[in-house]
Amino acid sequence: MQKDTGTSGKTTRRDFVKTSAVVAAAAASGLVIPRSVHAAESSTLKVGLIGCGGRGGGAAVNALHADANAKIVALGDMFIDKLDTKLGELKNSEVGDRVQVDANHKFSGWDAYKGVIEACDVVLLATPPHFRPMHVKAVVEAGKHCFCEKPVAVDSPGVRSVMETAALAKAKNVSLVSGLCYRYDDVKREVVDDIHQGAVGEVRLLQHNYLTGGLWMNPRQNGWSDMEWQLRNWLYFYWLSGDHIVEQHIHSIDKMMWVMKDEPFAKVTATGGRVQRTSAAYGNIYDHFNTCYEWENGVRGVTSCRQFVQCATDVSDYVYAEKGVVDIMNHKITAGESVKKRKPSKVNMYDAEHVVLFKSIRDGKPINNGDYMCKSTLAAIAGRMSAYTGKTISWDEALNSKESYTPAQYAFGPLPVAPVVVPGVVPSTGATAAKE
Ligand SMILES: NC(=O)c1ccc[n+]([C@@H]2O[C@H](COP(=O)([O-])OP(=O)(O)OC[C@H]3O[C@@H](n4cnc5c(N)ncnc54)[C@H](O)[C@@H]3O)[C@@H](O)[C@H]2O)c1
């Protein structure tokens, strides 16, 4: 049986706002006693990484770039081979002198995250997204600061769990920084600020593409159980990745939500399928999606994503407004005769998010990206829900959905792959094929 790991009862679009307000009020009234988070400039901040893959390794380096007195002291991964490879790479990197992980601080297996959290002040989360709600909760409950890669969940119960954790992070005065990296790109911030300040008047239509090529795949080896094969190919199983609309296209959907000031949309209608990546080696995710999000004021956001080999690629974000057009990726604002084009940011956005995180810790002024990271994740999940069901999905339906992708147990062994979803014909069944 699948479990609902979130809250019970109905939640509405306004509840994101209410949760934050309640925590702020509690803090103001003295009901919440903040623990001291101020860390003197000279003191060492012990950093741990959970999920030692491509992005996790990048995040570890970004953290060390951001703070001269930070050290990587613990690593965790499901697989010790992945951990050892990443440890070797990090030690050989330009920040290798501050990678100080002894044998007692290498943690593998299902509980790897627990050892890392205990050993560190700051924890970087970069596993497959399925595990994010569980891991971010454990980090915040332990009173540690967190860098949390996107997306923050693969299903609605997961989003609701992270909403609660984000509120707890405020109450505990710990920082929670999101890996939705475009929001930390200085020049994109300026461009979106200009839109919000009315540089092109009222927004009418948003259009976002994330059209890329194929991604890595690890052919199944003798001796791998179903679970090990799926974990080592997590991108291709919707219970682990949320499908690529959630795992990758969230970047586009997040920019759309950002321009819309994170106002929940009214509904989304989407389509999708798989036409190129049809072999069983590619699990059960789609290879393309098209969506149309609609807000109560009539604004629409149309988005498209695909992962096709030997086809054109395009990652772009356009905002069409009353007085002009904004090309977000090229930082270009055209309004009538006026064309304003900015140069790219000086600091790369991956370093920038860690600069903000570590400064917040050093200054004792925690920051919390919980609201938008949950909303953008939910928006992507709603798009997938619509494509999978063939129905129009409202924000509130997505927010309250009980459909959970949590497997019956976390253990190596058999895990029959759920069939590829066909709208109106084959429903999604979460982590595994439905029992006869
Ligand atoms: N912000 C960005 O631009 C960006 C870019 C790439 C990836 N990401 C995100 O980062 C995350 C990781 O992506 P990646 O490309 O590094 O993947 P990856 O496969 O390279 O790394 C994931 C690692 O997590 C490990 N892992 C799996 N389950 C685990 C568990 N329960 N506990 C501990 N370790 C576990 C895997 O063995 C693997 O080493 C994803 O959420 C992805 O969406 C973000």
The ligand as an SDF file (V2000), in Angstrom:
LIG
                    3D

 44 48  0  0  0  0  0  0  0  0999 V2000
   19.9730   23.0540   -9.8520 N   0  0  0  0  0  0  0  0  0  0  0  0
   20.4100   22.4470  -10.9260 C   0  0  0  0  0  0  0  0  0  0  0  0
   20.7070   23.0730  -11.9280 O   0  0  0  0  0  0  0  0  0  0  0  0
   20.5410   20.9470  -10.9100 C   0  0  0  0  0  0  0  0  0  0  0  0
   21.3390   20.3160  -11.8740 C   0  0  0  0  0  0  0  0  0  0  0  0
   21.4420   18.9250  -11.8360 C   0  0  0  0  0  0  0  0  0  0  0  0
   20.7510   18.1980  -10.8800 C   0  0  0  0  0  0  0  0  0  0  0  0
   19.9670   18.8460   -9.9650 N   0  0  0  0  0  0  0  0  0  0  0  0
   19.2090   18.0990   -8.9560 C   0  0  0  0  0  0  0  0  0  0  0  0
   20.1190   17.5100   -8.0370 O   0  0  0  0  0  0  0  0  0  0  0  0
   19.6520   16.2470   -7.6160 C   0  0  0  0  0  0  0  0  0  0  0  0
   20.7010   15.1840   -7.9350 C   0  0  0  0  0  0  0  0  0  0  0  0
   20.9370   15.1420   -9.3170 O   0  0  0  0  0  0  0  0  0  0  0  0
   22.3150   14.5780   -9.9320 P   0  0  0  0  0  0  0  0  0  0  0  0
   22.3280   14.9710  -11.3470 O   0  0  0  0  0  0  0  0  0  0  0  0
   23.4400   14.9810   -9.0540 O   0  0  0  0  0  0  0  0  0  0  0  0
   22.0780   12.9980   -9.8150 O   0  0  0  0  0  0  0  0  0  0  0  0
   23.1960   11.8510   -9.6240 P   0  0  0  0  0  0  0  0  0  0  0  0
   22.5820   10.5620   -9.9960 O   0  0  0  0  0  0  0  0  0  0  0  0
   24.4480   12.2640  -10.3100 O   0  0  0  0  0  0  0  0  0  0  0  0
   23.4470   11.8770   -8.0410 O   0  0  0  0  0  0  0  0  0  0  0  0
   22.5130   11.4270   -7.1020 C   0  0  0  0  0  0  0  0  0  0  0  0
   23.2550   10.6500   -6.0260 C   0  0  0  0  0  0  0  0  0  0  0  0
   22.3560   10.3500   -4.9510 O   0  0  0  0  0  0  0  0  0  0  0  0
   22.6130    9.0060   -4.5210 C   0  0  0  0  0  0  0  0  0  0  0  0
   21.4110    8.4980   -3.8180 N   0  0  0  0  0  0  0  0  0  0  0  0
   20.3090    7.9160   -4.3340 C   0  0  0  0  0  0  0  0  0  0  0  0
   19.4060    7.6830   -3.3670 N   0  0  0  0  0  0  0  0  0  0  0  0
   19.9800    8.0920   -2.2000 C   0  0  0  0  0  0  0  0  0  0  0  0
   19.5600    8.0760   -0.8390 C   0  0  0  0  0  0  0  0  0  0  0  0
   18.3410    7.6570   -0.4850 N   0  0  0  0  0  0  0  0  0  0  0  0
   20.4250    8.5200    0.0910 N   0  0  0  0  0  0  0  0  0  0  0  0
   21.6660    8.9730   -0.2480 C   0  0  0  0  0  0  0  0  0  0  0  0
   22.1200    9.0020   -1.5290 N   0  0  0  0  0  0  0  0  0  0  0  0
   21.2690    8.5830   -2.4820 C   0  0  0  0  0  0  0  0  0  0  0  0
   22.9390    8.2780   -5.8050 C   0  0  0  0  0  0  0  0  0  0  0  0
   23.6070    7.0570   -5.5650 O   0  0  0  0  0  0  0  0  0  0  0  0
   23.7870    9.3000   -6.5420 C   0  0  0  0  0  0  0  0  0  0  0  0
   25.1540    9.1750   -6.2310 O   0  0  0  0  0  0  0  0  0  0  0  0
   18.3210   16.0380   -8.3360 C   0  0  0  0  0  0  0  0  0  0  0  0
   17.2630   16.4550   -7.5300 O   0  0  0  0  0  0  0  0  0  0  0  0
   18.4110   16.9410   -9.5360 C   0  0  0  0  0  0  0  0  0  0  0  0
   17.1630   17.3790   -9.9990 O   0  0  0  0  0  0  0  0  0  0  0  0
   19.8780   20.1990   -9.9550 C   0  0  0  0  0  0  0  0  0  0  0  0
  1  2  1  0
  2  3  2  0
  2  4  1  0
  4  5  1  0
  4 44  2  0
  5  6  2  0
  6  7  1  0
  7  8  2  0
  8  9  1  0
  8 44  1  0
  9 10  1  0
  9 42  1  0
 10 11  1  0
 11 12  1  0
 11 40  1  0
 12 13  1  0
 13 14  1  0
 14 15  2  0
 14 16  1  0
 14 17  1  0
 17 18  1  0
 18 19  2  0
 18 20  1  0
 18 21  1  0
 21 22  1  0
 22 23  1  0
 23 24  1  0
 23 38  1  0
 24 25  1  0
 25 26  1  0
 25 36  1  0
 26 27  1  0
 26 35  1  0
 27 28  2  0
 28 29  1  0
 29 30  1  0
 29 35  2  0
 30 31  1  0
 30 32  2  0
 32 33  1  0
 33 34  2  0
 34 35  1  0
 36 37  1  0
 36 38  1  0
 38 39  1  0
 40 41  1  0
 40 42  1  0
 42 43  1  0
M  CHG  2   8   1  16  -1
M  END
$$$$
